[in-house]
Amino acid sequence: MFTLKRIILVTGPPGIGKTSTLRRSVKELKNREYAVGGMICREVREGGVRVGFEIMDLSTGQRGWLAHINQPEGPRIGKYRVNLTDLDAIGAASILDALQNADILAIDEIGPMELSSPAFSKALVRAVETSKPMLGTIHYGLRNSLISSIKEREDVEILKVTYENRESLHNLIADKISEYLEP
């Protein structure tokens, strides 16, 4: 018997198109008249050089910094410091809001920067433990006990973005989530 998965996690190497796949999936789900909440990230470049990552609440459009090379404090991940204030107030808050007010939860990205926030980690656990469908991007090869426990759940499906499927994968994802919501 085929069981529909409630949580779809998209993974793949850096630069393959995980965020683009998630954004297209969100757009397609909204076109199907579902309310999608949560958060998305995007890299910010200045003069062709990546200087940080912005986060945005999908429901409100509120934006803030996830991490920046000039962030004065916060956990250091590579050359960036994580902005825990914005990550908690926008990132974690957007997840909790979506659990109450959206049909589908989207989280881009579940990675080392985001997991440096206890508030984000708690919101992620709450999201995983609800019955709401969730779509997320997951850092490629991330080793973490929370991530491992999520990946091992029976209601999780992990899809790898490749050069071959990255232009169409969003349709498959939208179909799977729609089917879960309206069996």
Secondary structure, 3 states (H helix, E strand, C coil): CCCCCCEEEEECCCCCCHHHHHHHHHHHHHHCCCCEEEEEEEEEEECCEEEEEEEEECCCCCEEEEEECCCCCCCEECCEEECHHHHHHHHHHHHHHHHHHCCEEEEEEECHHHHCCHHHHHHHHHHHHCCCCEEEEECCCCCCHHHHHHHCCCCEEEEECCCCCCCCHHHHHHHHHHHHHCC
